[in-house]
Amino acid sequence: MVAQNVVFGVLAAAMGLAAIRVVTTKNVVHAALYLVVVLAGVAALYILLAAEFIAVVQVIIYIGAIVLLILFGTMLTRAPIGRASDLDNDQRWLAVVVSLLLLGVLGAVLADAYGSTKLPKGAQVQRTGDVGLSIFQTYVIPFEVVSVLLLAALVGAVVIARRD
């Protein structure tokens, strides 16, 4: 159990640093690559939880499709890729204070709600078939809405790119 805690700590630290770099880097392509690190960390956490199917779906859908869509959208819209100094402002310290306050409030709410709750030792892991039935029967409408939304984003990027 100690090795799992160490691996979780390393993954959480790597994901936290990459998440900070996603929002602080001034290069859009670098932000997308840092996002790949965060999403790969989530997939590794799923493997740590013995949910291999969800980890593979995480890699295929999020790393493979979403990040690729972001990169294609960036390239198709001819967005500036380098540093843009006019996008910065002087409110960084206010943002740090607000984010730390939000972290404290969320931590207090979660500790109050789930403070002494522990998972049962013999927790049931869902089978892959159950996950598939859940996606394509119970949650088929949100699944289709997300696919239409991604298609609309791709078509919108092409339309914006073709305006010359």
C-alpha positions in Angstrom: 0.0 0.0 0.0 2.9 2.4 0.6 4.1 2.0 -3.0 0.7 3.0 -4.3 0.8 6.1 -2.1 4.2 7.1 -3.4 3.2 6.6 -7.0 0.0 8.6 -6.4 2.1 11.4 -4.8 4.5 11.5 -7.7 1.6 11.5 -10.3 -0.3 14.2 -8.4 2.8 16.4 -8.2 3.5 16.0 -11.9 -0.1 16.7 -12.8 -0.2 19.7 -10.5 2.9 21.3 -12.0 1.7 20.6 -15.5 -1.7 22.1 -14.7 0.0 25.2 -13.5 2.0 25.4 -16.6 -1.1 25.0 -18.8 -2.5 28.2 -17.4 0.7 30.2 -17.1 2.5 29.5 -20.4 2.1 32.0 -23.1 2.5 29.6 -26.0 -0.7 27.8 -27.0 1.1 24.8 -28.3 3.1 24.4 -25.1 -0.1 24.7 -23.1 -1.7 21.9 -25.2 1.4 19.7 -24.6 1.2 20.4 -20.8 -2.4 19.4 -21.0 -1.3 16.1 -22.5 0.9 15.5 -19.4 -2.1 16.2 -17.1 -4.4 13.9 -19.0 -1.8 11.2 -19.1 -1.4 11.5 -15.4 -5.2 11.0 -15.0 -4.9 7.9 -17.2 -2.0 6.7 -14.9 -4.3 7.3 -11.9 -7.0 5.1 -13.5 -4.4 2.4 -13.9 -3.4 2.8 -10.3 -7.1 2.3 -9.4 -7.2 -0.9 -11.6 -9.6 0.7 -14.1 -7.6 -0.2 -17.2 -10.5 0.3 -19.6 -11.2 3.8 -18.4 -7.5 4.5 -18.7 -7.4 3.4 -22.3 -10.5 5.5 -23.0 -8.8 8.5 -21.3 -5.8 8.1 -23.6 -7.8 7.6 -26.8 -10.5 10.2 -26.3 -8.8 13.0 -24.3 -5.2 12.7 -25.3 -5.9 11.5 -28.8 -8.9 13.4 -29.8 -9.3 16.5 -27.6 -5.7 17.7 -27.7 -5.5 17.0 -31.4 -8.7 19.0 -31.9 -7.1 21.9 -29.9 -3.9 21.8 -31.9 -5.8 21.6 -35.2 -8.0 24.4 -34.1 -5.0 26.5 -33.3 -3.4 25.7 -36.7 -6.5 26.2 -38.7 -7.4 29.5 -37.2 -3.9 30.8 -37.5 -3.8 31.9 -33.9 -0.6 33.5 -32.7 1.6 30.7 -31.4 4.4 32.7 -29.8 4.4 35.0 -26.8 2.0 37.9 -26.8 2.9 40.5 -24.2 -0.3 42.5 -24.5 -2.3 39.6 -23.0 -0.8 40.0 -19.5 -2.2 42.2 -16.7 -1.2 43.1 -13.1 -3.8 41.0 -11.3 -1.7 37.9 -10.8 -1.5 38.3 -7.0 -5.2 38.8 -6.8 -5.7 35.6 -8.8 -3.3 33.7 -6.4 -5.2 35.0 -3.3 -8.6 34.1 -4.8 -7.4 30.6 -5.9 -6.0 29.9 -2.4 -9.2 31.1 -0.8 -11.2 28.8 -3.2 -8.9 25.9 -2.4 -9.4 26.5 1.3 -13.2 26.7 0.9 -13.3 23.5 -1.2 -11.1 21.7 1.2 -13.2 22.7 4.2 -16.5 21.6 2.4 -15.0 18.3 1.3 -13.5 17.6 4.8 -16.9 18.4 6.4 -18.8 16.2 4.0 -16.5 13.3 3.7 -14.0 13.7 6.6 -14.2 10.3 8.2 -15.8 8.3 5.4 -13.8 5.4 4.1 -14.3 3.2 1.2 -15.3 -0.4 2.0 -12.5 -3.0 1.7 -14.3 -5.1 -0.9 -15.5 -2.4 -3.2 -16.9 -3.7 -6.4 -15.2 -2.7 -9.6 -17.5 -2.3 -12.6 -16.9 -4.6 -15.5 -16.1 -3.1 -19.0 -19.5 -4.4 -20.2 -21.3 -2.4 -17.5 -19.4 0.7 -18.4 -20.3 0.2 -22.1 -24.0 -0.3 -21.3 -23.9 2.8 -19.1 -22.4 4.9 -21.8 -24.6 3.7 -24.7 -27.9 3.2 -22.8 -28.1 5.3 -19.7 -26.0 8.3 -20.9 -26.5 8.1 -24.6 -27.9 11.6 -24.9 -24.9 13.4 -23.2 -22.6 11.2 -25.3 -24.2 12.3 -28.5 -24.4 15.9 -27.4 -20.6 15.9 -26.8 -20.0 14.4 -30.2 -22.1 17.0 -31.9 -20.4 19.8 -29.9 -17.0 18.5 -31.0 -18.1 18.3 -34.6 -19.5 21.9 -34.5 -16.2 23.1 -33.0 -14.2 21.5 -35.8 -16.6 22.9 -38.5 -16.3 26.3 -36.9 -12.5 26.2 -37.0 -12.6 25.3 -40.7 -15.1 28.1 -41.4 -12.9 30.6 -39.5 -9.8 29.4 -41.3 -11.3 29.6 -44.7 -12.2 33.3 -44.4 -9.4 34.9 -46.3 
